[in-house]
């Protein structure tokens, strides 16, 4: 059952305009838009007001003395690259990323096993859940290239990152083995010697994403989004995959290949990620991303 904007306004004690803003920002669970109207689940909880979160001090996210001229050079090369070569290199990035993400989740998979799985053969030495996660992740990332586009590859739609979108990604990752309604984990997140509910931390994250972060370089915005989702770990399971999807979407929208991590450099990546979680320092992680971006774009040019 659904309620209208007017009914939600009366139930939650806010203006109809405020309800529409909450729907547009993806902060109402389960909301559906049909034509010009918002259909809100009758049991949807009132979203907490992001304006009350401003007293919460977030981590001081820092980049150090980084500059982005080399990223811009790669972006210009991507713009004039051959679409077929670009697609081939993009697809080649995915297995390495997926292997690295499994490693971050404490699951060890051999590259050869993943290659067999991606050739449409299930493996007896891997759980069905692990294999479905890998297949679902590859499918989402492949689809992302065609929907968002990159350089000469035209996308079919524009997307806006939101809490609701992350929840959609999570349900897609679990597709085939867990149809439980998506919800945040019920633990608390420690920060500055205080503990906060996950829903407050996530709302603060997206309040910053929509306000302060929109003025940042696209690569920085992508990294901050990845790092904060990894710090909060909102779902409690497979959060690195959700963080990677958010990163990849932002990078593609910014005109870059989603060169997040490779399993060969996982130890270095873990060390850099620890700095982001403990001190908010993204300089080492940004350097790794830059190096991988240069290598990936170089492969595109070589294959043309």
MOSUL-V552257 format. One record per run of one state. SS is the DSSP state (a for helix, b for strand, c for the rest). FROM is the first residue (numbers start at 1). TO is the last residue. Records with the same first field share a line. If there is no record, write none. Layout:
SS->FROM-TO, FROM-TO
This chain:
c->1-1, 4-4, 13-15, 25-31, 35-36, 42-49, 56-61, 63-68, 80-82, 105-110, 119-127, 151-152, 155-162, 174-187, 192-193, 211-211, 216-217, 233-238, 255-262, 280-280, 282-282, 303-304
b->2-3, 32-34, 37-41, 62-62, 149-150, 153-154, 188-191, 194-197, 281-281
a->5-12, 16-24, 50-55, 69-79, 83-104, 111-118, 128-148, 163-173, 198-210, 212-215, 218-232, 239-254, 263-279, 283-302
